[in-house]
């Protein structure tokens, strides 16, 4: 809710999110307590593979890039650390996980 989080990782979609798309930010989106936090513009999408000991971004023009600071990357996604992130993805999706890293600009308030 502070606006500090500017990325998320999602499974591939039938209609992929692309740069320029409007993203709708929700808190507890699938519960009766859901609350709209605002909207933001997608600034970047990058394919990502998450394994137990590493995360790899795949760039069309320059190939693969292994993320060096895993705890910092996990914290940017809202987790306390890499271990917590891995446990979530393993339990929710199974490892290795292949998806999309979605990044956005600042969130515009819904009010």
Buried (B, 14 or more C-beta within 10 A) or exposed (E): EEEEBBBBBEEEEEEEBEEEBEBEBEEEEEEEEEEEBBBBBBBEBBBBBBBEEEBBBBEEEEEEEEBEEBBEBBBBBBBEEBEBBBEBBBEEBEBBBBBBBBBBEEBBEEE
